[in-house]
Amino acid sequence: MDTKAFKRALQKSDNYHRKGFGHQEEVTGVMNSVYQSPLIQQIRDNNYTLTRGEVTIRLAQAFGFCWGVERAVAIAYETRQHFPTERIWITNEIIHNPSVNQHIQEMNVEFIPVDEGKKDFEVVQAGDVVILPAFGATVQEMQLLNDKGCTIVDTTCPWVSKVWNSVEKHKKGNYTSIIHGKYKHEETLATSSFAGTYLIVLNMAEAEYVANYILNGGDKAEFMAKFSKAVSPGFDPDRDLAQVGIANQTTMLKSETEEMGKLFERTMMKKYGPAELNQHFLAFNTICDATQERQDAMLDLVEDQVDVIVVIGGYNSSNTTQLQQIAIDRGIPSYHIDSASRILPGNRIEHKPLHQELEIAENWLPSGPLVIGVTSGASTPDKVVEEAIEKIFASKAMAVV
């Protein structure tokens, strides 16, 4: 399938919409009332610091809703305004935040049902409106919806679209796209659908395994077993790793994506020589500005004298878990929560350690004066951060009593 030609034709269709519908003023008012926070603005204005009693909160200087997320949510709200009586579906969560998705559902926007891990598009009929979320959708889903005669509202983040353009360039030059991401994540599924030949690598350990295979060969069966769910159909490592291009899931850790790119650049240079590098290696900057800013702000925050860090965001939010990873790497006690309701009475907190299930920590707030660093993922509204901060203050006050 010529994915580039399909996308170009789709974008010219009267049934395809990538902008709002002229209800910005009304939607902005609604979103401000639901998602914005006077307290958070007060903390921003006070050099990102607020002290009450024994607790000082230090906010990261970049956190919460990014432009792409805010844009996607606003377009979803506008869609309901513009199509007040039509059935509206969304192919995935609009963003990875439970409160935002709940608000979307309360507007009578339904999620495509999933049966045994597979989306059931049978429920969608001609004339229905279907929203593509900020992570995008696979080209196969777009084609199916277009063939059904649906109205498609595309809220895909422009940074994600930028990655799609990169893998299209890889495909045109017969380069295999090495995608730094999680093979089951919606964004990576969408990106790989636009690629030709691809290989998805999760981390540097996997990247080093691939680089070693490029240089030294290896057990092909072992390679294919290791990446069985993360390669394009018919992938052959002996054939398809001679020319590679780097792409990424936009929410991955920036430093790791950069390190991965340098690794494959060195690998191809060593194998083919500097003069032949451009024939075997291709890279474009597809690191999302917002993700980078939040990670940089977190790196600054962990350099402060903070006793505890609270990371707020959806548990399935990749960019949020990358922020948590930074705290873990610095050895600072950290707690990933998705809402203030996870802060429990009796100085307890229900949180999700990295790559583990939810658990409850007892006595998570130490006695005495305390500096708590707070950040949130790009899908987390300020209102949710405010609620968590207020709960922290209340919990510490109760602990003192």
C-alpha positions in Angstrom: 0.0 0.0 0.0 1.2 3.5 -0.9 0.6 5.0 2.6 1.8 8.4 1.6 -0.6 8.6 -1.4 -3.4 7.3 0.8 -2.8 9.9 3.5 -2.6 12.6 0.9 -5.9 11.6 -0.7 -7.6 11.2 2.7 -6.6 14.7 3.7 -8.3 16.1 0.6 -11.6 14.3 1.4 -14.6 16.4 2.6 -15.0 13.7 5.4 -11.6 14.4 6.9 -10.9 17.2 9.4 -7.7 18.0 11.1 -8.6 21.4 12.6 -11.3 22.7 14.9 -14.8 23.7 13.9 -14.9 27.3 15.0 -16.0 26.8 18.6 -12.6 27.7 20.1 -13.9 30.4 22.4 -16.6 28.3 24.0 -14.4 25.2 24.3 -11.5 27.3 25.8 -13.9 28.5 28.6 -15.0 24.9 29.3 -11.5 23.5 29.3 -10.2 26.3 31.6 -12.9 25.6 34.1 -12.4 21.8 34.1 -8.6 21.6 33.7 -6.9 24.8 34.9 -5.9 25.6 38.4 -5.4 29.0 40.2 -3.2 27.3 42.8 -0.8 26.0 40.1 -0.6 29.4 38.6 0.2 30.8 42.0 3.0 28.3 42.4 4.3 29.2 39.0 4.3 32.9 39.9 6.2 32.1 43.1 9.2 30.6 41.4 7.5 27.2 41.3 7.6 26.9 45.1 4.9 26.8 47.8 5.4 26.2 51.5 2.7 25.3 54.0 3.7 24.2 57.5 6.5 21.6 57.3 6.0 20.9 53.6 7.6 22.8 50.7 6.4 21.8 47.2 8.8 22.4 44.3 7.2 22.1 40.9 9.2 21.1 37.8 9.4 24.2 35.6 7.9 22.3 32.7 5.1 19.8 33.4 1.5 18.9 32.5 -0.5 19.5 29.4 1.6 20.0 26.3 0.4 21.9 23.2 -0.3 18.7 21.3 -2.4 17.2 24.1 -4.3 20.4 24.7 -5.0 20.7 21.0 -6.3 17.1 20.8 -8.6 17.5 23.7 -9.9 20.9 22.4 -10.7 19.4 19.0 -12.5 16.5 20.7 -14.7 19.0 22.6 -15.3 21.0 19.4 -16.3 17.8 17.6 -19.1 17.2 20.1 -20.2 20.8 19.7 -20.2 20.6 15.9 -21.9 17.2 15.7 -24.5 17.4 18.6 -26.6 14.5 17.4 -24.2 12.2 15.6 -22.7 9.1 17.1 -19.1 9.9 17.9 -16.4 7.3 18.5 -12.7 7.4 19.4 -10.3 4.8 18.3 -8.3 4.9 21.6 -8.1 7.0 24.7 -7.8 10.6 23.5 -4.7 10.9 25.8 -3.4 8.8 28.6 -5.2 10.5 31.5 -8.2 8.9 33.3 -9.9 12.1 34.3 -9.7 13.6 30.8 -11.0 10.4 29.2 -13.8 10.3 31.7 -14.8 13.8 30.7 -14.8 12.8 27.0 -17.0 9.9 27.7 -19.4 12.1 29.7 -19.9 14.0 26.4 -21.3 10.8 25.0 -18.2 10.0 23.0 -17.7 6.2 22.9 -14.5 4.2 22.7 -14.3 1.5 20.0 -14.9 -1.7 21.9 -11.9 -4.2 22.2 -12.5 -7.9 22.1 -9.6 -10.2 23.1 -7.1 -7.4 22.3 -8.6 -6.5 18.9 -10.8 -3.5 18.2 -14.3 -4.2 16.9 -15.0 -1.7 14.2 -18.3 -3.5 13.3 -20.1 -1.0 15.7 -19.1 1.9 13.5 -21.5 2.8 10.7 -21.5 5.1 7.7 -22.1 8.7 8.8 -20.6 8.2 12.3 -17.9 10.6 13.4 -14.7 9.0 14.5 -11.9 10.8 16.4 -8.3 9.7 16.0 -6.5 10.4 19.2 -3.3 12.4 19.9 -1.2 9.2 19.4 -2.6 8.8 15.9 -4.1 5.6 14.3 -2.7 3.0 12.0 -3.1 3.6 8.3 -5.2 0.4 8.1 -7.7 1.9 10.7 -7.8 5.1 8.7 -8.5 3.2 5.5 -11.2 1.1 7.1 -13.0 4.2 8.5 -12.7 6.0 5.2 -14.1 3.0 3.3 -17.0 2.9 5.8 -17.9 6.5 4.9 -17.2 7.9 8.3 -16.4 11.5 9.2 -12.8 11.4 10.4 -11.5 14.0 12.9 -7.8 13.6 13.2 -6.2 15.0 16.4 -2.8 13.3 15.8 0.0 15.4 17.4 2.1 17.1 14.7 5.2 15.6 16.4 3.9 12.1 15.8 3.1 13.0 12.2 6.7 14.2 11.9 7.9 10.7 12.8 5.6 9.2 10.2 7.2 11.5 7.6 10.6 10.2 8.7 9.7 6.5 8.3 8.2 7.3 4.9 11.6 8.7 3.9 13.2 5.5 5.2 10.9 3.5 3.2 11.5 5.5 0.0 15.2 4.9 0.4 14.8 1.2 1.2 16.1 1.8 4.8 14.8 -0.4 7.6 13.2 1.8 10.3 14.6 1.1 13.7 11.9 2.5 16.0 12.8 3.3 19.6 9.5 2.5 21.4 7.1 0.0 22.9 5.8 -2.4 20.3 2.3 -2.5 21.8 1.9 1.3 22.3 -0.7 3.0 20.1 1.8 5.5 18.8 4.3 2.9 17.8 1.7 0.8 16.2 0.7 3.8 14.1 4.2 4.7 13.2 5.1 1.2 12.2 2.1 1.0 9.9 3.6 3.9 7.8 7.0 2.2 7.7 8.1 -0.3 5.2 10.5 -2.7 6.8 10.9 -2.0 10.6 12.3 -3.2 13.8 11.1 -1.9 17.2 13.7 -1.7 20.0 12.7 -0.9 23.6 15.9 0.1 25.2 19.7 0.3 24.9 20.1 -3.4 25.8 18.1 -4.4 22.8 19.8 -1.8 20.6 23.2 -3.2 21.6 22.0 -6.7 20.8 21.0 -5.5 17.3 24.2 -3.5 16.8 26.3 -6.6 17.7 24.3 -8.7 15.2 25.0 -6.1 12.5 28.7 -6.3 13.2 29.2 -9.9 14.0 26.1 -11.8 12.8 24.6 -14.3 15.2 21.8 -16.8 15.8 19.1 -15.8 13.4 16.5 -17.9 15.1 17.3 -16.4 18.5 17.1 -12.9 17.0 13.7 -13.6 15.5 12.4 -15.1 18.7 13.6 -12.1 20.7 11.9 -9.6 18.3 9.0 -11.8 17.1 6.3 -9.2 17.9 8.5 -6.2 17.0 9.3 -6.7 13.3 7.6 -6.2 10.0 6.2 -9.2 8.2 9.0 -11.2 6.5 11.8 -9.4 8.4 15.2 -11.0 7.8 18.0 -9.6 10.0 20.7 -10.8 7.6 19.1 -8.9 4.8 17.3 -6.0 6.4 19.9 -4.5 8.7 22.3 -3.4 5.9 20.5 0.0 5.7 18.8 1.5 8.8 17.1 4.7 9.7 16.3 5.8 13.3 12.8 6.9 14.5 11.2 7.0 17.9 8.0 6.9 19.9 7.9 10.6 20.8 7.4 9.9 24.5 10.5 7.8 25.1 13.5 9.1 27.1 15.3 11.7 25.0 18.8 10.8 26.1 18.2 7.1 25.3 16.9 7.9 21.8 20.0 10.0 21.2 22.3 7.4 22.5 20.6 4.8 20.4 21.1 6.9 17.3 24.8 7.4 18.0 25.2 3.7 18.6 23.8 2.7 15.2 25.7 5.5 13.5 29.0 4.1 15.0 28.0 0.6 14.1 27.3 1.3 10.5 30.5 3.4 10.2 32.5 0.6 11.6 30.9 -2.0 9.3 30.9 0.0 6.1 33.4 2.8 6.7 32.9 6.6 6.9 32.6 7.1 3.1 29.7 4.7 2.9 27.9 5.8 6.1 25.1 7.8 4.3 24.2 4.8 2.2 23.7 2.7 5.3 22.4 5.1 8.0 19.7 7.8 8.1 18.6 9.9 11.0 16.2 12.8 11.5 15.4 14.7 14.7 12.0 13.4 15.8 12.3 14.1 19.5 9.2 15.9 20.7 10.0 19.4 22.1 7.4 19.0 24.9 8.8 15.6 26.0 12.3 17.0 26.0 11.3 20.1 28.0 9.6 18.0 30.7 12.5 15.6 30.9 15.0 18.5 31.1 12.9 20.2 33.9 12.8 16.9 35.8 16.6 16.6 35.5 16.8 20.1 37.0 14.3 19.2 39.8 16.3 16.1 40.9 19.3 18.3 41.3 17.5 20.3 44.0 17.5 19.2 47.6 14.2 17.2 47.4 13.3 14.4 49.8 10.5 12.8 47.8 9.2 13.1 44.3 5.6 12.6 43.2 5.0 12.0 39.5 1.4 12.4 38.4 0.0 10.9 35.2 -1.8 8.0 33.7 -0.2 4.6 34.4 -0.2 3.8 30.7 1.4 7.2 29.9 4.9 6.5 28.5 6.2 10.1 28.9 5.1 10.0 32.6 7.0 6.8 33.3 10.1 8.3 31.7 9.9 11.1 34.3 9.7 8.5 37.0 12.8 6.8 35.6 14.8 9.9 36.1 13.9 10.1 39.8 14.8 6.4 40.2 18.1 6.8 38.4 19.0 9.5 41.0 18.0 7.3 44.0 15.2 9.6 45.1 12.1 8.0 46.6 9.4 8.5 44.0 5.7 7.7 43.7 3.8 7.5 40.5 0.1 8.2 41.0 -2.6 8.9 38.5 -4.9 11.1 40.7 -5.1 12.5 44.2 -7.4 9.6 45.3 -4.2 7.5 45.5 -3.1 9.5 48.5 -4.8 7.6 51.4 -5.5 8.4 55.0 -2.9 7.3 57.6 0.1 8.5 55.7 -0.3 5.9 53.0 -0.1 6.1 49.2 -1.2 3.8 46.5 1.3 4.1 43.7 2.8 2.2 40.8 6.5 1.4 41.0 8.2 1.3 37.5 7.3 -1.9 35.6 5.3 -3.3 38.6 1.7 -3.5 39.8 0.0 -1.0 42.1 1.1 -1.2 45.8 0.5 0.7 49.0 3.4 2.4 50.8 3.1 3.1 54.5 4.5 6.2 56.1 5.6 7.6 52.8 5.9 11.2 54.1 8.9 11.3 56.5 8.6 13.2 59.8 9.9 16.7 60.1 10.3 19.5 57.4 10.0 18.0 54.0 10.7 19.2 50.4 8.6 17.3 47.8 9.3 17.6 44.1 6.2 17.4 41.9 5.9 16.9 38.2 3.3 15.5 35.8 3.2 13.9 32.4 2.2 15.8 29.2 -1.4 14.4 29.5 -2.1 15.6 33.0 -4.3 18.7 33.6 -3.2 21.3 36.2 -6.4 20.6 38.1 -5.2 17.0 38.8 -1.8 18.3 40.0 -3.6 20.8 42.3 -5.7 18.1 43.9 -2.7 16.0 44.6 -0.8 18.9 46.1 -3.7 19.8 48.4 -3.9 16.1 49.5 -0.2 16.1 50.3 -0.5 19.1 52.5 -3.5 17.6 54.2 -1.8 14.3 54.7 1.3 15.9 56.2 -0.7 18.1 58.5 -2.6 15.0 59.8 0.7 13.1 60.3 2.0 16.0 62.4 -1.1 15.9 64.6 
